[in-house]
C-alpha cells in the first residue's frame, strides 16, 4: 500500500464518520462535507492504485529486459 492508497482510505473513512455525525445532529452541511471527503478519498485511492499498477508494470518490463 502506498501513501496515496493509505491517505485516501483514511480520508474516505473520516468522510463516512463526518457524514454520520451530520445525520445524527441534523446538520446537512456536515453531511455534504462528509460525502465530499469520501469522494476525494476514493479518488486518491484510485490514484494510488494506478501508481502501484504502473510500478508493477515497470518491474515486469525491467525483468523482461534483464533476461
Biopython code that builds the backbone (N, CA, C, O; Angstrom):
import numpy as np
from Bio.PDB.StructureBuilder import StructureBuilder

atoms = [
    (1, "UNK", "N", (0.857, -1.182, 0.000)),
    (1, "UNK", "CA", (0.000, 0.000, 0.000)),
    (1, "UNK", "C", (0.900, 1.240, 0.000)),
    (1, "UNK", "O", (1.804, 1.371, 0.825)),
    (2, "UNK", "N", (0.631, 2.138, -0.938)),
    (2, "UNK", "CA", (1.432, 3.355, -1.000)),
    (2, "UNK", "C", (0.728, 4.500, -0.246)),
    (2, "UNK", "O", (-0.376, 4.334, 0.273)),
    (3, "UNK", "N", (1.385, 5.642, -0.202)),
    (3, "UNK", "CA", (0.855, 6.779, 0.567)),
    (3, "UNK", "C", (-0.520, 7.227, 0.074)),
    (3, "UNK", "O", (-1.402, 7.532, 0.877)),
    (4, "UNK", "N", (-0.698, 7.266, -1.232)),
    (4, "UNK", "CA", (-1.986, 7.712, -1.773)),
    (4, "UNK", "C", (-3.104, 6.752, -1.387)),
    (4, "UNK", "O", (-4.203, 7.184, -1.041)),
    (5, "UNK", "N", (-2.831, 5.469, -1.445)),
    (5, "UNK", "CA", (-3.839, 4.492, -1.067)),
    (5, "UNK", "C", (-4.200, 4.636, 0.418)),
    (5, "UNK", "O", (-5.377, 4.620, 0.778)),
    (6, "UNK", "N", (-3.186, 4.775, 1.272)),
    (6, "UNK", "CA", (-3.425, 4.895, 2.706)),
    (6, "UNK", "C", (-4.146, 6.197, 3.056)),
    (6, "UNK", "O", (-5.121, 6.190, 3.806)),
    (7, "UNK", "N", (-3.662, 7.306, 2.512)),
    (7, "UNK", "CA", (-4.285, 8.596, 2.813)),
    (7, "UNK", "C", (-5.705, 8.671, 2.265)),
    (7, "UNK", "O", (-6.592, 9.242, 2.901)),
    (8, "UNK", "N", (-5.917, 8.098, 1.092)),
    (8, "UNK", "CA", (-7.249, 8.091, 0.508)),
    (8, "UNK", "C", (-8.228, 7.274, 1.338)),
    (8, "UNK", "O", (-9.369, 7.685, 1.553)),
    (9, "UNK", "N", (-7.772, 6.113, 1.801)),
    (9, "UNK", "CA", (-8.630, 5.273, 2.643)),
    (9, "UNK", "C", (-8.976, 5.994, 3.944)),
    (9, "UNK", "O", (-10.111, 5.929, 4.416)),
    (10, "UNK", "N", (-8.000, 6.674, 4.512)),
    (10, "UNK", "CA", (-8.235, 7.424, 5.744)),
    (10, "UNK", "C", (-9.222, 8.561, 5.519)),
    (10, "UNK", "O", (-10.115, 8.780, 6.339)),
    (11, "UNK", "N", (-9.069, 9.285, 4.417)),
    (11, "UNK", "CA", (-9.968, 10.395, 4.107)),
    (11, "UNK", "C", (-11.382, 9.877, 3.848)),
    (11, "UNK", "O", (-12.358, 10.497, 4.270)),
    (12, "UNK", "N", (-11.493, 8.749, 3.159)),
    (12, "UNK", "CA", (-12.790, 8.147, 2.896)),
    (12, "UNK", "C", (-13.474, 7.767, 4.211)),
    (12, "UNK", "O", (-14.657, 8.046, 4.405)),
    (13, "UNK", "N", (-12.726, 7.132, 5.107)),
    (13, "UNK", "CA", (-13.283, 6.714, 6.388)),
    (13, "UNK", "C", (-13.698, 7.916, 7.233)),
    (13, "UNK", "O", (-14.766, 7.907, 7.845)),
    (14, "UNK", "N", (-12.862, 8.942, 7.269)),
    (14, "UNK", "CA", (-13.210, 10.130, 8.054)),
    (14, "UNK", "C", (-14.429, 10.833, 7.459)),
    (14, "UNK", "O", (-15.227, 11.421, 8.188)),
    (15, "UNK", "N", (-14.572, 10.771, 6.129)),
    (15, "UNK", "CA", (-15.755, 11.334, 5.476)),
    (15, "UNK", "C", (-17.020, 10.594, 5.874)),
    (15, "UNK", "O", (-18.070, 11.205, 6.073)),
    (16, "UNK", "N", (-16.917, 9.269, 5.990)),
    (16, "UNK", "CA", (-18.071, 8.475, 6.429)),
    (16, "UNK", "C", (-18.480, 8.839, 7.841)),
    (16, "UNK", "O", (-19.665, 8.970, 8.147)),
    (17, "UNK", "N", (-17.480, 9.002, 8.702)),
    (17, "UNK", "CA", (-17.763, 9.398, 10.088)),
    (17, "UNK", "C", (-18.400, 10.785, 10.115)),
    (17, "UNK", "O", (-19.385, 11.009, 10.819)),
    (18, "UNK", "N", (-17.839, 11.701, 9.355)),
    (18, "UNK", "CA", (-18.352, 13.072, 9.301)),
    (18, "UNK", "C", (-19.795, 13.097, 8.803)),
    (18, "UNK", "O", (-20.631, 13.822, 9.340)),
    (19, "UNK", "N", (-20.078, 12.308, 7.783)),
    (19, "UNK", "CA", (-21.434, 12.247, 7.248)),
    (19, "UNK", "C", (-22.395, 11.681, 8.294)),
    (19, "UNK", "O", (-23.503, 12.190, 8.466)),
    (20, "UNK", "N", (-21.971, 10.637, 8.983)),
    (20, "UNK", "CA", (-22.815, 10.029, 10.014)),
    (20, "UNK", "C", (-23.105, 11.001, 11.156)),
    (20, "UNK", "O", (-24.230, 11.083, 11.648)),
    (21, "UNK", "N", (-22.092, 11.720, 11.558)),
    (21, "UNK", "CA", (-22.284, 12.719, 12.620)),
    (21, "UNK", "C", (-23.256, 13.790, 12.149)),
    (21, "UNK", "O", (-24.120, 14.231, 12.907)),
    (22, "UNK", "N", (-23.113, 14.203, 10.909)),
    (22, "UNK", "CA", (-24.035, 15.191, 10.349)),
    (22, "UNK", "C", (-25.466, 14.697, 10.365)),
    (22, "UNK", "O", (-26.383, 15.467, 10.651)),
    (23, "UNK", "N", (-25.673, 13.420, 10.062)),
    (23, "UNK", "CA", (-27.029, 12.848, 10.101)),
    (23, "UNK", "C", (-27.577, 12.855, 11.523)),
    (23, "UNK", "O", (-28.730, 13.220, 11.752)),
    (24, "UNK", "N", (-26.742, 12.449, 12.474)),
    (24, "UNK", "CA", (-27.181, 12.356, 13.870)),
    (24, "UNK", "C", (-27.579, 13.722, 14.418)),
    (24, "UNK", "O", (-28.590, 13.851, 15.108)),
    (25, "UNK", "N", (-26.781, 14.741, 14.107)),
    (25, "UNK", "CA", (-27.074, 16.066, 14.670)),
    (25, "UNK", "C", (-27.967, 16.905, 13.756)),
    (25, "UNK", "O", (-28.337, 18.028, 14.099)),
    (26, "UNK", "N", (-28.312, 16.349, 12.587)),
    (26, "UNK", "CA", (-29.203, 17.056, 11.677)),
    (26, "UNK", "C", (-28.559, 18.222, 10.949)),
    (26, "UNK", "O", (-29.222, 19.206, 10.623)),
    (27, "UNK", "N", (-27.253, 18.103, 10.696)),
    (27, "UNK", "CA", (-26.518, 19.177, 10.027)),
    (27, "UNK", "C", (-26.246, 18.766, 8.578)),
    (27, "UNK", "O", (-25.371, 17.939, 8.321)),
    (28, "UNK", "N", (-26.988, 19.336, 7.644)),
    (28, "UNK", "CA", (-26.863, 18.989, 6.220)),
    (28, "UNK", "C", (-25.479, 19.328, 5.673)),
    (28, "UNK", "O", (-24.927, 18.564, 4.880)),
    (29, "UNK", "N", (-24.915, 20.453, 6.080)),
    (29, "UNK", "CA", (-23.592, 20.848, 5.588)),
    (29, "UNK", "C", (-22.534, 19.830, 6.008)),
    (29, "UNK", "O", (-21.638, 19.500, 5.231)),
    (30, "UNK", "N", (-22.644, 19.341, 7.227)),
    (30, "UNK", "CA", (-21.716, 18.324, 7.723)),
    (30, "UNK", "C", (-21.836, 17.043, 6.882)),
    (30, "UNK", "O", (-20.834, 16.395, 6.579)),
    (31, "UNK", "N", (-23.049, 16.693, 6.516)),
    (31, "UNK", "CA", (-23.282, 15.517, 5.686)),
    (31, "UNK", "C", (-22.656, 15.697, 4.300)),
    (31, "UNK", "O", (-22.004, 14.794, 3.776)),
    (32, "UNK", "N", (-22.866, 16.872, 3.724)),
    (32, "UNK", "CA", (-22.312, 17.166, 2.398)),
    (32, "UNK", "C", (-20.786, 17.145, 2.445)),
    (32, "UNK", "O", (-20.143, 16.584, 1.558)),
    (33, "UNK", "N", (-20.216, 17.748, 3.466)),
    (33, "UNK", "CA", (-18.757, 17.758, 3.598)),
    (33, "UNK", "C", (-18.223, 16.334, 3.753)),
    (33, "UNK", "O", (-17.170, 15.998, 3.212)),
    (34, "UNK", "N", (-18.948, 15.508, 4.489)),
    (34, "UNK", "CA", (-18.551, 14.114, 4.650)),
    (34, "UNK", "C", (-18.568, 13.366, 3.329)),
    (34, "UNK", "O", (-17.646, 12.612, 3.018)),
    (35, "UNK", "N", (-19.627, 13.582, 2.552)),
    (35, "UNK", "CA", (-19.702, 12.951, 1.234)),
    (35, "UNK", "C", (-18.573, 13.422, 0.325)),
    (35, "UNK", "O", (-17.983, 12.634, -0.415)),
    (36, "UNK", "N", (-18.286, 14.713, 0.392)),
    (36, "UNK", "CA", (-17.208, 15.280, -0.419)),
    (36, "UNK", "C", (-15.872, 14.632, -0.047)),
    (36, "UNK", "O", (-15.081, 14.289, -0.927)),
    (37, "UNK", "N", (-15.625, 14.467, 1.235)),
    (37, "UNK", "CA", (-14.379, 13.837, 1.674)),
    (37, "UNK", "C", (-14.301, 12.373, 1.233)),
    (37, "UNK", "O", (-13.220, 11.866, 0.935)),
    (38, "UNK", "N", (-15.437, 11.711, 1.193)),
    (38, "UNK", "CA", (-15.458, 10.328, 0.711)),
    (38, "UNK", "C", (-15.063, 10.257, -0.758)),
    (38, "UNK", "O", (-14.285, 9.392, -1.161)),
    (39, "UNK", "N", (-15.603, 11.166, -1.548)),
    (39, "UNK", "CA", (-15.287, 11.190, -2.981)),
    (39, "UNK", "C", (-13.803, 11.484, -3.190)),
    (39, "UNK", "O", (-13.141, 10.838, -4.003)),
    (40, "UNK", "N", (-13.293, 12.455, -2.456)),
    (40, "UNK", "CA", (-11.874, 12.804, -2.567)),
    (40, "UNK", "C", (-11.009, 11.617, -2.144)),
    (40, "UNK", "O", (-10.003, 11.314, -2.785)),
    (41, "UNK", "N", (-11.404, 10.954, -1.072)),
    (41, "UNK", "CA", (-10.658, 9.798, -0.596)),
    (41, "UNK", "C", (-10.652, 8.670, -1.608)),
    (41, "UNK", "O", (-9.610, 8.058, -1.847)),
    (42, "UNK", "N", (-11.801, 8.384, -2.207)),
    (42, "UNK", "CA", (-11.878, 7.321, -3.209)),
    (42, "UNK", "C", (-11.035, 7.662, -4.433)),
    (42, "UNK", "O", (-10.402, 6.786, -5.023)),
    (43, "UNK", "N", (-11.030, 8.929, -4.808)),
    (43, "UNK", "CA", (-10.214, 9.362, -5.945)),
    (43, "UNK", "C", (-8.728, 9.192, -5.626)),
    (43, "UNK", "O", (-7.948, 8.773, -6.481)),
    (44, "UNK", "N", (-8.347, 9.516, -4.407)),
    (44, "UNK", "CA", (-6.951, 9.393, -4.017)),
    (44, "UNK", "C", (-6.530, 7.918, -3.975)),
    (44, "UNK", "O", (-5.406, 7.584, -4.349)),
    (45, "UNK", "N", (-7.422, 7.048, -3.526)),
    (45, "UNK", "CA", (-7.133, 5.616, -3.551)),
    (45, "UNK", "C", (-6.936, 5.150, -5.000)),
    (45, "UNK", "O", (-6.037, 4.358, -5.282)),
    (46, "UNK", "N", (-7.774, 5.642, -5.910)),
    (46, "UNK", "CA", (-7.655, 5.277, -7.322)),
    (46, "UNK", "C", (-6.313, 5.732, -7.893)),
    (46, "UNK", "O", (-5.691, 5.011, -8.673)),
    (47, "UNK", "N", (-5.872, 6.918, -7.507)),
    (47, "UNK", "CA", (-4.558, 7.411, -7.943)),
    (47, "UNK", "C", (-3.468, 6.487, -7.413)),
    (47, "UNK", "O", (-2.538, 6.128, -8.136)),
    (48, "UNK", "N", (-3.590, 6.110, -6.159)),
    (48, "UNK", "CA", (-2.612, 5.197, -5.565)),
    (48, "UNK", "C", (-2.606, 3.844, -6.250)),
    (48, "UNK", "O", (-1.545, 3.263, -6.478)),
    (49, "UNK", "N", (-3.790, 3.340, -6.578)),
    (49, "UNK", "CA", (-3.885, 2.066, -7.294)),
    (49, "UNK", "C", (-3.205, 2.155, -8.655)),
    (49, "UNK", "O", (-2.508, 1.232, -9.076)),
    (50, "UNK", "N", (-3.415, 3.270, -9.332)),
    (50, "UNK", "CA", (-2.805, 3.471, -10.644)),
    (50, "UNK", "C", (-1.286, 3.532, -10.526)),
    (50, "UNK", "O", (-0.569, 2.928, -11.324)),
    (51, "UNK", "N", (-0.803, 4.262, -9.530)),
    (51, "UNK", "CA", (0.648, 4.339, -9.322)),
    (51, "UNK", "C", (1.226, 2.955, -9.034)),
    (51, "UNK", "O", (2.289, 2.607, -9.548)),
    (52, "UNK", "N", (0.532, 2.166, -8.216)),
    (52, "UNK", "CA", (1.000, 0.823, -7.886)),
    (52, "UNK", "C", (1.029, -0.060, -9.137)),
    (52, "UNK", "O", (1.967, -0.831, -9.340)),
    (53, "UNK", "N", (0.005, 0.060, -9.964)),
    (53, "UNK", "CA", (-0.051, -0.739, -11.193)),
    (53, "UNK", "C", (1.082, -0.369, -12.136)),
    (53, "UNK", "O", (1.704, -1.241, -12.743)),
    (54, "UNK", "N", (1.345, 0.918, -12.255)),
    (54, "UNK", "CA", (2.446, 1.379, -13.128)),
    (54, "UNK", "C", (3.776, 0.862, -12.601)),
    (54, "UNK", "O", (4.631, 0.430, -13.374)),
    (55, "UNK", "N", (3.946, 0.906, -11.296)),
    (55, "UNK", "CA", (5.191, 0.421, -10.690)),
    (55, "UNK", "C", (5.372, -1.074, -10.967)),
    (55, "UNK", "O", (6.474, -1.524, -11.279)),
    (56, "UNK", "N", (4.281, -1.840, -10.850)),
    (56, "UNK", "CA", (4.341, -3.273, -11.138)),
    (56, "UNK", "C", (4.700, -3.533, -12.601)),
    (56, "UNK", "O", (5.495, -4.422, -12.907)),
    (57, "UNK", "N", (4.113, -2.756, -13.487)),
    (57, "UNK", "CA", (4.410, -2.906, -14.919)),
    (57, "UNK", "C", (5.874, -2.575, -15.185)),
    (57, "UNK", "O", (6.543, -3.270, -15.949)),
    (58, "UNK", "N", (6.367, -1.520, -14.557)),
    (58, "UNK", "CA", (7.768, -1.146, -14.747)),
    (58, "UNK", "C", (8.687, -2.269, -14.280)),
    (58, "UNK", "O", (9.692, -2.556, -14.931)),
    (59, "UNK", "N", (8.355, -2.905, -13.160)),
    (59, "UNK", "CA", (9.173, -4.011, -12.660)),
    (59, "UNK", "C", (9.144, -5.179, -13.634)),
    (59, "UNK", "O", (10.174, -5.799, -13.897)),
    (60, "UNK", "N", (7.968, -5.479, -14.167)),
    (60, "UNK", "CA", (7.834, -6.585, -15.112)),
    (60, "UNK", "C", (8.640, -6.332, -16.379)),
    (60, "UNK", "O", (9.324, -7.227, -16.873)),
    (61, "UNK", "N", (8.560, -5.130, -16.896)),
    (61, "UNK", "CA", (9.297, -4.777, -18.106)),
    (61, "UNK", "C", (10.799, -4.834, -17.837)),
    (61, "UNK", "O", (11.572, -5.328, -18.658)),
    (62, "UNK", "N", (11.193, -4.325, -16.688)),
    (62, "UNK", "CA", (12.606, -4.333, -16.327)),
    (62, "UNK", "C", (13.135, -5.764, -16.238)),
    (62, "UNK", "O", (14.235, -6.046, -16.713)),
    (63, "UNK", "N", (12.366, -6.668, -15.636)),
    (63, "UNK", "CA", (12.772, -8.067, -15.536)),
    (63, "UNK", "C", (12.848, -8.709, -16.913)),
    (63, "UNK", "O", (13.721, -9.541, -17.159)),
    (64, "UNK", "N", (11.951, -8.336, -17.809)),
    (64, "UNK", "CA", (11.950, -8.903, -19.158)),
    (64, "UNK", "C", (13.222, -8.560, -19.910)),
    (64, "UNK", "O", (13.748, -9.385, -20.657)),
    (65, "UNK", "N", (13.718, -7.346, -19.716)),
    (65, "UNK", "CA", (14.923, -6.918, -20.415)),
    (65, "UNK", "C", (16.189, -7.488, -19.801)),
    (65, "UNK", "O", (17.222, -7.550, -20.467)),
    (66, "UNK", "N", (16.130, -7.901, -18.552)),
    (66, "UNK", "CA", (17.305, -8.462, -17.873)),
    (66, "UNK", "C", (17.545, -9.904, -18.297)),
    (66, "UNK", "O", (18.646, -10.424, -18.115)),
    (67, "UNK", "N", (16.539, -10.552, -18.855)),
    (67, "UNK", "CA", (16.697, -11.967, -19.250)),
    (67, "UNK", "C", (17.503, -12.118, -20.472)),
    (67, "UNK", "O", (17.725, -13.239, -20.931)),
]
sb = StructureBuilder()
sb.init_structure("model")
sb.init_model(0)
sb.init_chain("A")
sb.init_seg("    ")
for serial, (resi, resn, name, xyz) in enumerate(atoms, 1):
    if name == "N":
        sb.init_residue(resn, " ", resi, " ")
    sb.init_atom(name, np.array(xyz, "f"), 0.0, 1.0, " ", f" {name:<3s}", serial, name[0])
structure = sb.get_structure()
